[in-house]
Amino acid sequence: MTERFDTIIIGAGNAGQGAAGVLVERGQRVAVVEDRDVGGTCPNRGCVPKKILVAASETLDLIRRARGHHIEVSEPRLDWAALIERKRGLIGGLPAAMSASLEKRGIELIRGAAQFVDRDAIEVDGQRYGADQFVIATGSTPRPLQMRGASLLSSSAQFLEMEQPPRRAVFVGGGVIAFEFAHVLARVGTHVTILEMAPQPLGRMDVDAVSRLVTFSKDVLGIDIRTGVTVEAIESTDHGLEVRFEDADGTHTILADRAFHGSGRVPNVAQLQLDKAGAPLRDGRLHLDGLRSAQNPALWFAGDVLTTPQLSPVATLEGRTVGRLIAGEDVPMPSYRALPSALYTTPTLASVGLTQAQADREGRTLRITSTDMHQWLGAKSYVEDVAYGKILIDDTTDRIVGAHLLGHGASESIHVLALAMEHGIPASALKSQLYAYPTFTNDLRFLL
């Protein structure tokens, strides 16, 4: 017997809960299917627990710079096991709280892994469920890698459960996760190597800001960053993991106690059997019309399963947008034009809008301010090792089209620039605004 709902949502993360909340408010009978922790990656295995470790790393950095303030301190020691236990305590109750929230709102939670068995039906643990509409909000999974020994790579989720940090760590791939975790490990004494295939790590970010972050990571933290490499194999030996890679100088082998996947993520849909729903992948990719399947109009997609920015607020926005579209409302597609984001290294690299390379490809006439702020009074007051800002302004409209900040306060100040972009505030108006002084945000006036 098939139990039917108006809409079934597969995945109980930000996107799934965003869609479910909208639809149940519109009077639909809604079910959410989840085979892991309710809440998804961000609160359980991603941004929330990661930020707890980042906060500890930032504190270690403050202590390192204390002598610059003429504060004498002894060498700090982080109790990693206790920090991980603190992390578990802070997030441990979230899945139960989110499950209770679903129940309170009348949303049925189905535990287990879903697989499509027809265009309008799924099966979970042998039970068949049907619906008029489906929302796929299953998130992403580490990108499959083809080198021999790839199964020896640890995931970001496994990183967050380590009882002790390794003495030697290698990240295969130089993406966001690799840099954030590398900064944490370097500050607790781990020798860290990042192996990146491309000529530059963090390829989607502004090249000048990344260059300064890379220099800091190498010179101050001692992180070994190799680019233009091909990792050929990972082997387990009596002395640890042997990671063999090739670059322009030949073939090299380094030893590590742990090796981590840092090569990006792909949609987590392999287990869904989308072909049975009439929506097979094309060259490994979803075939979409906006947020909807181009092959089966009853299928919708939201969150990290898409190739849109993989950020928690984006997933919630896309989920709510899908919910409203299913409910028959006329709503615009999400805009990512003024979306702020932060790379939680220490210091933070925060961005909004276009990079200079993207703006150049669009043929814009730009006024660009690119400044090393490391010798500015604000940065020197906090004994900052690196501070940098770049702002891109359309010369014909006086509107900000992109901004990239590295240093103290960047993850907060970026929101001022994002608000200006979203609401069309001219750069000249932002420059004339009065700010609290002395602050990092006030310093932005000199970049406009």
Salt bridges, closest charged atoms under 4 A:
GLU3 OE2 - ARG29 NH2 2.71
GLU25 OE1 - ARG26 NH1 3.25
ASP37 OD2 - ARG45 NH1 3.86
ASP61 OD1 - ARG64 NH2 2.80
ASP61 OD2 - ARG65 NE 3.05
ASP61 OD1 - ARG187 NH2 3.47
GLU72 OE1 - ARG67 NE 3.77
GLU85 OE1 - ARG88 NH1 3.31
GLU108 OE1 - ARG29 NH2 3.53
ASP118 OD2 - ARG128 NH2 3.88
ASP120 OD2 - ARG4 NH1 3.94
ASP132 OD1 - ARG4 NH2 3.33
GLU161 OE2 - LYS87 NZ 2.57
GLU161 OE1 - ARG88 NH2 2.81
GLU163 OE2 - ARG88 NH2 2.90
GLU180 OE1 - LYS50 NZ 2.89
ASP206 OD1 - LYS390 NZ 3.10
ASP208 OD2 - LYS390 NZ 2.60
ASP224 OD1 - ARG226 NE 2.93
GLU232 OE1 - ARG244 NE 3.51
GLU235 OE2 - ARG148 NH1 2.97
GLU235 OE2 - ARG244 NH1 3.81
ASP247 OD1 - HIS252 NE2 2.81
ASP257 OD1 - ARG168 NH2 2.84
GLU329 OE2 - ARG26 NH2 2.65
GLU329 OE1 - ARG324 NE 2.79
GLU362 OE1 - ARG364 NE 2.76
GLU384 OE2 - ARG65 NH1 3.49
GLU384 OE2 - HIS408 ND1 3.93
ASP385 OD2 - ARG64 NH2 2.50
ASP394 OD2 - ARG364 NH1 3.19
ASP395 OD1 - ARG367 NH1 2.96
ASP398 OD1 - ARG367 NH2 3.04
